Amino acid sequence: MGTYLAALDLGTQSVKTVVMDAQGKLLGVSHEGYALHTPKISFVEQDPEEWWRAGAKTIREAVAKAGISPDEIEGFGFSGQMHGLVALDEHKEPVCPAIIWMDQRSAAEAEEIRSMAGELLETQLLNRTVPGMMLASLLWLKKNQPEVFDRIRYCMLPKDYIRFRLTGEIGTDYADGSATGAFSVKEHRWCTELLERIGIPADIFPPARACTDIAGQVSAQGAEQTGLAKGTKVVYGSGDAAAQLVGNAVVREGIIACNIGTASQIAAAVTVPHFDRLMRVQTFCHAQKGRWLFQGGTLNGGGTLGWLRGKMLQSTRPYAELDEEAAATPAGAEGLIFIPYLAGERTPYLDPKAKGVYFGLSMKHEQGHLVRATMEGVVYNLRECLRIMDENGVPKEKVISSGGAAKGKTWKQIQADILEMPVYTTATEEEACQGAAIQAAVGAGIYKDLDEACGAIVRLNPEPTEPIAANIPVYREMQERFREIYMASTPIFQKLH
C-alpha cells in the first residue's frame, strides 16, 4: 500500500479535486462547474448544496482516476474561494444562499465597519473591510433581512462548508479567517472588540486553528457520499490565496507570487505582519506558522483578455494564438496603454467606479496591439501593487508565476520585464490543490512542517524567463503613463455613475 493525499479546491465557478502521492506526483484530477446567481444588481450568490454535490462527485472521480483504494489516502486538504459567507441555523442548515466574495451589496456596511473599527485597523485587523467580506455581509443581513439574521447560529467560509459536510465538524483556519474582516490578523483570533462595537454576536463564529491542524475525520455520511474511507484524516486547509502560495513554495521571504487567473494577485510571505497605513494591500495569515501573507489582490486579471477575445473581437481563437500575436508586437504596444479596471478595482486603488480605458489608439494600431496592451495593462497594475510592497520593505528576489498567464510565453516575458525579476513556474498546473494537499501531508505527519513538505514536493521548471534589458526602460516609462492616465481619469469615472 502506498501513501497518498487528496485535496479539494472550491473555486468561484468550479470545484476541483486532486489525488497525488507523497512526492507530489499527480495521479487523478476531476473538476465540476456550477452556477453564479445574480438575483439583483450587485448581488452574487451560490447554493452551498450545489457545491457539495459537485465536490462529492469530483472526489469520487479523482480517486477512481488515481486507481488507488480510498483507505490508502493518509490526509485530505482544502483550498477555497475566500471572504464569503455561509450561514447555518441551529439545525446546521443554510438560512440563505451563500453570499460570495464578488457580491457588492454591502458597500455601505463595509464603510460603516471601517469607521467603527477605528484604531483596531492598525492594532488588530491590518486590513480594511470591503464588500463581499463575511463581516460586511453579516451586517447587511442584520440591517436588511433581520428575520434571516436572527436564525443564524453558525457562520463559516465557503470551503469550510464542504469540510463540515465531509466530517460533521465546524471550524475554520487562521488564513481564511483573516480575510473575513472580523479577525485579528496580529493575534490569530476573532476580533471580539470589533464584533461588540457593531453588534454581531461572537458565538456564531467557528473555532479557528492552524491550516495544517487536524479538523476531524471523514464521517460515515461523508464516506457514503464521497467514497472516501471513514476515519480519513482531514485538515483545516486554507483560503486559495494561502494554498496557492504553499503550492508554489512561497513560504519564505524573497519570493514573490504572481497569479493571473480571472482576477490577479501579487503576494509574498513575510515574517512581520505589515500594516499599510493607506490600506491599499492586504495582510492575511499565511498557512505557515509565524508568517503572514502580504498581498495585492486585484479584481482584474486574465478575465480582461477573455473579455477582449469574446466580446470585442468576437473570437474563439485559442489563447496560445493570442499570446503569439502579442509576441509579434513591440514591448509597450507602440504607445497603446490599457487601464484594466473593467470590474472596478480594489488594489492598488479602492475604486469601485473605475472603468477600463484604452489610451493612445491611432491608425497604426492593429489587433496584436490591443492584445498585448491588455496583457501589459494587467501587469502594470500588479507592478503598482509591487511598488506598495517595496514601500513596506518586502524583500524580492524572484517571481513564481501561476494561473493562465503562466502558460503563455509572452505573458511570462511581460511579467519579467515589467516586474524586473526572473519569472519561474512550477511543474504543476494545480497550485492551489497541491498547496492544500501539502497542508494535508503535514497534518498527517508525513512531513514535519510546510518548509520540509514544499522542499520535497514542489518542483520548479528549470528555465526561468529572464527580463529583456532593452524592454525595461520602455516599461518604466509606460508605467508612469499608466499611473498618470488613471489619476487623470478618476474624476471622469465618478461622473459616469
C-alpha positions as CSV (number, residue, x, y, z in Angstrom):
1,M,0.0,0.0,0.0
2,G,1.2,3.5,-0.9
3,T,0.9,6.8,0.9
4,Y,-1.4,9.2,-0.9
5,L,-3.0,12.6,-0.4
6,A,-6.2,14.2,-1.7
7,A,-7.3,17.8,-1.8
8,L,-10.3,19.8,-2.9
9,D,-10.2,23.4,-4.2
10,L,-13.6,25.2,-4.2
11,G,-13.4,27.9,-6.8
12,T,-15.8,30.6,-7.8
13,Q,-17.1,28.7,-10.9
14,S,-16.0,25.2,-10.4
15,V,-14.6,22.7,-7.8
16,K,-11.5,20.5,-8.4
17,T,-10.2,17.5,-6.5
18,V,-6.7,16.0,-7.0
19,V,-5.1,12.9,-5.7
20,M,-1.3,12.7,-5.5
21,D,1.5,10.7,-3.9
22,A,3.6,12.0,-1.0
23,Q,6.3,13.1,-3.5
24,G,3.9,15.3,-5.5
25,K,3.2,13.0,-8.4
26,L,-0.3,13.8,-9.7
27,L,-2.4,10.7,-10.1
28,G,-6.0,11.8,-10.5
29,V,-7.8,15.1,-11.2
30,S,-11.5,15.9,-11.5
31,H,-13.5,19.1,-11.8
32,E,-17.1,20.1,-12.0
33,G,-18.7,23.5,-12.7
34,Y,-21.6,25.3,-11.0
35,A,-23.6,28.5,-11.4
36,L,-23.3,32.0,-10.1
37,H,-26.7,33.5,-9.2
38,T,-27.3,37.3,-9.5
39,P,-30.9,37.9,-8.4
40,K,-30.4,41.6,-8.2
41,I,-27.8,44.1,-9.4
42,S,-24.7,43.8,-7.1
43,F,-25.9,40.5,-5.6
44,V,-23.8,37.4,-6.3
45,E,-24.8,34.2,-4.6
46,Q,-24.3,30.4,-4.8
47,D,-26.0,27.4,-3.5
48,P,-23.9,25.5,-0.8
49,E,-25.7,22.3,-1.6
50,E,-24.6,22.6,-5.2
51,W,-21.0,23.0,-4.1
52,W,-21.3,19.8,-2.0
53,R,-22.9,17.7,-4.8
54,A,-20.2,18.9,-7.2
55,G,-17.4,18.4,-4.7
56,A,-18.5,14.9,-3.8
57,K,-18.6,13.9,-7.4
58,T,-15.1,15.2,-8.1
59,I,-13.8,13.3,-5.0
60,R,-15.2,10.0,-6.3
61,E,-13.9,10.7,-9.8
62,A,-10.4,11.8,-8.8
63,V,-9.9,8.7,-6.6
64,A,-11.1,6.4,-9.4
65,K,-8.8,8.0,-11.9
66,A,-5.9,7.6,-9.5
67,G,-6.5,3.9,-9.4
68,I,-6.0,3.6,-5.6
69,S,-8.1,2.3,-2.7
70,P,-9.7,5.1,-0.7
71,D,-8.2,3.7,2.5
72,E,-4.7,4.5,1.1
73,I,-5.3,8.2,1.4
74,E,-3.5,9.5,4.5
75,G,-4.8,13.0,4.6
76,F,-7.4,15.3,2.9
77,G,-6.9,19.0,2.5
78,F,-8.9,22.1,1.4
79,S,-8.5,25.3,-0.6
80,G,-11.3,27.6,-1.5
81,Q,-12.6,31.0,-2.6
82,M,-12.2,33.4,0.2
83,H,-14.2,36.1,2.1
84,G,-17.7,34.7,1.5
85,L,-20.5,33.9,4.0
86,V,-22.3,30.6,4.5
87,A,-24.8,31.0,7.4
88,L,-26.4,28.0,9.1
89,D,-29.3,27.7,11.6
90,E,-29.5,25.7,14.8
91,H,-30.1,22.6,12.7
92,K,-27.0,23.3,10.6
93,E,-29.0,24.1,7.5
94,P,-28.3,27.1,5.4
95,V,-30.6,30.1,6.2
96,C,-29.9,31.8,2.8
97,P,-27.8,31.3,-0.3
98,A,-24.0,31.8,0.2
99,I,-23.0,35.4,-0.3
100,I,-19.7,35.2,-2.1
101,W,-16.7,37.5,-2.5
102,M,-18.0,39.0,-5.7
103,D,-21.1,40.4,-4.0
104,Q,-21.2,44.2,-3.7
105,R,-24.5,44.8,-1.9
106,S,-22.7,45.6,1.4
107,A,-20.7,48.7,0.3
108,A,-22.4,50.9,2.9
109,E,-21.9,48.3,5.7
110,A,-18.2,47.9,4.8
111,E,-17.7,51.7,5.2
112,E,-19.6,51.6,8.5
113,I,-17.4,48.8,9.8
114,R,-14.2,50.7,8.7
115,S,-15.4,53.8,10.6
116,M,-16.4,51.8,13.8
117,A,-13.1,49.8,13.7
118,G,-11.0,52.9,14.4
119,E,-7.7,52.0,16.0
120,L,-8.4,48.3,15.6
121,L,-7.5,48.6,11.9
122,E,-3.9,49.1,12.9
123,T,-3.7,47.2,16.2
124,Q,-5.6,44.1,15.2
125,L,-7.2,43.8,11.7
126,L,-4.4,45.2,9.5
127,N,-7.0,45.3,6.6
128,R,-10.0,47.4,5.6
129,T,-13.3,45.7,5.3
130,V,-14.6,45.6,1.7
131,P,-17.9,44.5,0.2
132,G,-18.2,40.7,-0.1
133,M,-16.3,40.0,3.1
134,M,-18.1,37.9,5.6
135,L,-18.5,40.6,8.3
136,A,-19.9,43.1,5.8
137,S,-22.4,40.6,4.5
138,L,-23.5,39.7,8.1
139,L,-24.1,43.3,8.9
140,W,-26.1,43.7,5.7
141,L,-28.3,40.8,6.7
142,K,-28.8,42.2,10.1
143,K,-29.9,45.6,8.7
144,N,-31.8,44.4,5.6
145,Q,-33.1,40.9,6.4
146,P,-33.3,40.7,10.2
147,E,-35.6,37.7,10.1
148,V,-32.8,35.7,8.3
149,F,-30.0,37.1,10.5
150,D,-31.8,36.1,13.7
151,R,-31.8,32.5,12.6
152,I,-28.0,32.3,12.2
153,R,-26.4,30.0,14.7
154,Y,-23.2,29.3,12.8
155,C,-21.3,31.2,10.1
156,M,-18.4,29.8,8.0
157,L,-16.4,30.4,4.9
158,P,-17.2,28.5,1.6
159,K,-14.6,25.7,1.8
160,D,-15.4,25.2,5.5
161,Y,-19.0,24.2,4.5
162,I,-17.6,21.3,2.3
163,R,-15.3,20.2,5.2
164,F,-18.3,20.3,7.5
165,R,-20.3,18.1,5.2
166,L,-17.4,15.7,5.0
167,T,-16.6,15.5,8.7
168,G,-19.6,16.9,10.6
169,E,-17.2,19.3,12.4
170,I,-17.5,23.1,12.2
171,G,-14.3,25.3,12.1
172,T,-12.0,27.4,10.1
173,D,-8.3,28.2,9.7
174,Y,-6.3,31.3,10.5
175,A,-5.5,32.1,6.9
176,D,-9.1,32.1,5.6
177,G,-10.5,33.6,8.8
178,S,-8.1,36.5,8.5
179,A,-9.8,37.6,5.2
180,T,-13.3,37.9,6.8
181,G,-13.0,41.5,8.2
182,A,-13.7,40.1,11.7
183,F,-10.3,38.6,12.5
184,S,-7.3,39.8,14.5
185,V,-4.5,39.1,12.0
186,K,-1.9,40.1,14.5
187,E,-3.2,37.7,17.2
188,H,-4.8,34.9,15.2
189,R,-8.2,35.2,16.8
190,W,-11.6,36.6,16.2
191,C,-11.7,40.3,16.9
192,T,-14.4,40.3,19.6
193,E,-13.8,44.0,20.3
194,L,-15.0,44.9,16.8
195,L,-17.9,42.4,16.9
196,E,-19.1,44.1,20.1
197,R,-18.9,47.5,18.5
198,I,-21.1,46.6,15.5
199,G,-23.4,44.3,17.4
200,I,-22.6,40.9,15.8
201,P,-22.6,38.0,18.3
202,A,-19.2,36.4,18.6
203,D,-20.6,33.0,19.3
204,I,-21.7,32.4,15.7
205,F,-18.1,32.4,14.5
206,P,-16.3,29.0,14.3
207,P,-13.2,27.9,16.2
208,A,-10.1,28.9,14.2
209,R,-7.0,26.7,14.1
210,A,-3.8,26.3,12.1
211,C,-4.2,25.3,8.4
212,T,-2.3,22.0,9.0
213,D,-4.1,21.0,12.2
214,I,-6.4,18.0,12.0
215,A,-10.0,19.3,11.8
216,G,-11.7,15.9,12.0
217,Q,-12.1,12.7,10.2
218,V,-14.3,11.6,7.3
219,S,-17.7,10.7,8.9
220,A,-19.8,7.8,7.9
221,Q,-22.2,10.1,6.0
222,G,-19.2,11.8,4.3
223,A,-17.7,8.5,3.3
224,E,-21.0,7.3,1.9
225,Q,-21.4,10.4,-0.3
226,T,-17.8,10.7,-1.5
227,G,-16.4,7.2,-1.5
228,L,-13.6,8.2,0.9
229,A,-12.8,5.8,3.8
230,K,-14.4,6.6,7.1
231,G,-11.8,7.9,9.5
232,T,-9.5,9.5,6.9
233,K,-7.7,12.5,8.5
234,V,-8.9,15.9,7.3
235,V,-7.0,19.1,7.9
236,Y,-8.5,22.6,8.2
237,G,-6.9,23.8,5.0
238,S,-6.9,27.4,3.9
239,G,-8.2,30.0,1.5
240,D,-7.0,29.7,-2.0
241,A,-4.5,32.6,-1.7
242,A,-2.6,30.8,1.1
243,A,-2.9,27.4,-0.6
244,Q,-1.6,28.8,-3.8
245,L,1.4,30.2,-2.1
246,V,2.2,26.8,-0.5
247,G,1.7,25.1,-3.8
248,N,4.3,27.4,-5.3
249,A,6.6,27.0,-2.3
250,V,6.2,30.7,-1.4
251,V,6.8,30.0,2.3
252,R,9.9,32.2,2.9
253,E,10.8,35.8,2.3
254,G,12.2,36.9,-1.1
255,I,9.9,35.0,-3.3
256,I,7.0,36.9,-5.0
257,A,4.0,35.0,-6.2
258,C,2.2,36.4,-9.3
259,N,-1.1,34.7,-10.1
260,I,-3.1,35.9,-13.1
261,G,-6.3,33.9,-13.3
262,T,-9.7,35.6,-13.9
263,A,-8.6,38.1,-11.3
264,S,-4.9,38.6,-10.3
265,Q,-2.8,38.8,-7.2
266,I,0.8,39.5,-6.3
267,A,1.8,38.3,-2.9
268,A,4.8,37.5,-0.6
269,A,5.4,35.6,2.6
270,V,6.7,37.9,5.3
271,T,7.8,37.3,8.9
272,V,6.4,40.6,10.2
273,P,2.6,41.5,9.9
274,H,2.9,44.7,7.9
275,F,0.3,47.4,8.1
276,D,0.0,49.6,5.1
277,R,-1.3,52.8,6.5
278,L,-3.2,53.7,3.3
279,M,-4.7,50.2,3.4
280,R,-4.1,49.6,-0.3
281,V,-2.9,46.0,0.1
282,Q,-4.0,43.1,2.3
283,T,-2.1,41.4,5.2
284,F,-3.5,37.9,6.0
285,C,-2.3,35.0,8.0
286,H,-0.1,32.6,6.0
287,A,-0.6,28.9,6.1
288,Q,2.9,28.6,7.5
289,K,3.1,29.3,11.3
290,G,4.9,32.5,12.2
291,R,4.4,34.1,8.7
292,W,2.0,36.4,7.1
293,L,0.7,36.8,3.5
294,F,1.2,40.4,2.2
295,Q,-0.9,40.6,-0.9
296,G,-2.2,43.0,-3.6
297,G,-5.4,41.3,-4.6
298,T,-6.9,42.9,-7.7
299,L,-10.3,42.4,-9.3
300,N,-8.9,42.3,-12.9
301,G,-6.6,39.8,-14.5
302,G,-6.8,37.3,-17.3
303,G,-10.6,37.9,-17.4
304,T,-9.8,41.1,-19.3
305,L,-8.2,39.1,-22.1
306,G,-11.2,36.8,-22.1
307,W,-13.5,39.9,-22.4
308,L,-11.4,41.2,-25.3
309,R,-11.4,37.9,-27.1
310,G,-15.1,37.1,-26.6
311,K,-16.9,40.4,-26.5
312,M,-14.8,42.8,-28.5
313,L,-13.0,40.5,-31.1
314,Q,-15.9,38.0,-31.0
315,S,-13.4,35.2,-31.4
316,T,-12.9,31.7,-30.0
317,R,-9.2,31.6,-31.0
318,P,-7.0,29.7,-28.5
319,Y,-5.3,31.9,-26.0
320,A,-2.0,30.4,-27.2
321,E,-2.6,32.1,-30.6
322,L,-3.3,35.4,-28.9
323,D,-0.1,35.0,-27.0
324,E,1.9,34.5,-30.2
325,E,0.2,37.6,-31.8
326,A,1.2,39.7,-28.8
327,A,4.8,38.5,-29.1
328,A,4.9,39.9,-32.6
329,T,4.1,43.4,-31.2
330,P,6.8,45.6,-29.7
331,A,7.0,46.0,-25.9
332,G,4.8,48.9,-24.9
333,A,2.4,48.2,-27.8
334,E,3.7,51.3,-29.6
335,G,2.3,53.7,-27.1
336,L,-1.1,52.0,-26.5
337,I,-1.9,51.6,-22.8
338,F,-4.8,49.7,-21.2
339,I,-6.2,50.6,-17.9
340,P,-7.7,47.2,-16.9
341,Y,-10.4,48.2,-14.4
342,L,-13.4,46.5,-16.2
343,A,-14.7,45.3,-12.8
344,G,-13.8,48.4,-10.8
345,E,-10.7,47.9,-8.6
346,R,-9.7,47.0,-5.1
347,T,-5.9,47.2,-5.2
348,P,-3.8,49.3,-5.6
349,Y,-6.8,51.8,-5.8
350,L,-10.0,51.1,-3.9
351,D,-12.2,52.5,-6.7
352,P,-15.4,50.6,-7.5
353,K,-16.3,53.2,-10.1
354,A,-13.1,52.8,-12.1
355,K,-13.5,51.7,-15.7
356,G,-11.4,50.2,-18.5
357,V,-9.6,52.6,-20.8
358,Y,-7.6,52.1,-24.0
359,F,-5.4,55.2,-24.3
360,G,-3.3,56.2,-27.2
361,L,-5.1,54.5,-30.1
362,S,-4.0,55.5,-33.5
363,M,-4.4,54.3,-37.1
364,K,-1.2,52.2,-36.9
365,H,-2.6,50.0,-34.1
366,E,-3.9,46.6,-35.0
367,Q,-5.4,43.6,-33.2
368,G,-2.0,42.5,-31.9
369,H,-1.5,45.9,-30.2
370,L,-4.9,45.5,-28.4
371,V,-4.0,42.0,-27.2
372,R,-0.5,43.0,-26.0
373,A,-1.7,46.2,-24.4
374,T,-4.4,44.3,-22.5
375,M,-1.8,41.9,-21.1
376,E,0.6,44.7,-20.2
377,G,-2.2,46.6,-18.5
378,V,-2.9,43.8,-16.1
379,V,0.8,43.6,-15.2
380,Y,1.2,47.4,-14.9
381,N,-1.5,47.2,-12.3
382,L,0.4,44.4,-10.5
383,R,3.6,46.5,-10.7
384,E,1.7,49.2,-8.8
385,C,0.9,46.6,-6.1
386,L,4.6,45.6,-6.0
387,R,5.5,49.3,-5.6
388,I,3.5,49.3,-2.4
389,M,5.4,46.2,-1.2
390,D,8.7,48.0,-2.0
391,E,7.5,50.9,0.2
392,N,6.9,48.4,3.0
393,G,10.4,46.9,2.7
394,V,9.3,43.5,1.4
395,P,12.3,41.5,0.1
396,K,12.1,40.3,-3.5
397,E,14.4,38.1,-5.5
398,K,12.3,36.2,-8.0
399,V,8.7,35.7,-9.2
400,I,6.8,32.5,-9.2
401,S,4.1,32.8,-11.9
402,S,0.8,30.9,-11.9
403,G,-2.6,30.9,-13.4
404,G,-3.4,31.2,-17.1
405,A,-0.6,33.8,-17.5
406,A,2.0,31.2,-16.5
407,K,1.2,29.2,-19.7
408,G,1.8,31.9,-22.2
409,K,5.4,32.6,-23.2
410,T,4.6,36.3,-23.9
411,W,2.6,36.7,-20.6
412,K,5.7,35.4,-18.7
413,Q,8.0,37.7,-20.6
414,I,5.8,40.7,-19.9
415,Q,5.9,39.8,-16.2
416,A,9.7,39.5,-16.2
417,D,10.2,42.8,-18.0
418,I,7.7,44.9,-16.0
419,L,8.4,43.4,-12.6
420,E,12.1,43.4,-13.4
421,M,12.8,39.9,-12.0
422,P,13.3,36.4,-13.3
423,V,10.0,34.6,-13.6
424,Y,9.8,30.9,-12.6
425,T,6.9,28.4,-12.9
426,T,6.2,25.2,-11.1
427,A,5.9,21.8,-12.7
428,T,2.2,21.5,-11.7
429,E,-0.8,23.4,-13.0
430,E,-2.8,22.7,-9.9
431,E,-1.0,25.0,-7.4
432,A,-3.9,25.6,-5.0
433,C,-4.8,21.9,-4.9
434,Q,-1.2,21.0,-4.5
435,G,-0.8,23.5,-1.7
436,A,-3.9,22.1,0.1
437,A,-2.5,18.5,-0.3
438,I,0.8,19.7,1.1
439,Q,-1.0,21.0,4.2
440,A,-2.7,17.6,4.5
441,A,0.7,15.9,4.3
442,V,2.0,18.0,7.2
443,G,-1.2,17.4,9.2
444,A,-1.0,13.6,8.6
445,G,2.6,13.6,9.9
446,I,4.3,12.7,6.6
447,Y,6.4,15.9,6.8
448,K,7.3,17.9,9.9
449,D,6.3,21.3,8.5
450,L,5.5,23.2,5.3
451,D,9.1,24.1,4.6
452,E,10.1,20.4,4.5
453,A,7.0,19.4,2.6
454,C,7.4,22.1,-0.1
455,G,11.1,21.1,-0.5
456,A,10.1,17.5,-1.2
457,I,7.0,18.1,-3.3
458,V,7.2,21.5,-5.2
459,R,9.4,21.4,-8.3
460,L,10.3,24.5,-10.3
461,N,10.7,24.2,-14.1
462,P,14.5,24.6,-14.8
463,E,14.5,27.5,-17.2
464,P,13.2,30.9,-15.8
465,T,12.1,33.8,-18.1
466,E,14.7,36.5,-17.6
467,P,14.0,40.2,-18.2
468,I,15.0,41.6,-21.6
469,A,17.2,44.6,-20.7
470,A,16.1,46.7,-23.7
471,N,12.4,46.4,-22.6
472,I,12.9,47.6,-19.0
473,P,13.3,51.4,-19.8
474,V,10.3,51.2,-22.2
475,Y,8.1,49.7,-19.5
476,R,9.4,52.1,-16.8
477,E,8.2,55.0,-18.9
478,M,4.9,53.3,-19.7
479,Q,4.4,52.6,-16.0
480,E,4.5,56.3,-15.3
481,R,2.0,56.9,-18.1
482,F,-0.3,54.2,-16.7
483,R,-0.4,55.9,-13.3
484,E,-1.0,59.3,-14.8
485,I,-3.8,58.1,-17.0
486,Y,-5.6,56.5,-14.1
487,M,-5.2,59.6,-11.9
488,A,-6.4,61.9,-14.7
489,S,-9.4,59.7,-15.4
490,T,-10.6,59.3,-11.8
491,P,-12.8,62.4,-11.8
492,I,-14.4,61.3,-15.0
493,F,-15.1,57.8,-13.6
494,Q,-17.1,59.4,-10.8
495,K,-19.2,61.3,-13.3
496,L,-20.0,58.3,-15.4
497,H,-22.2,57.0,-12.5
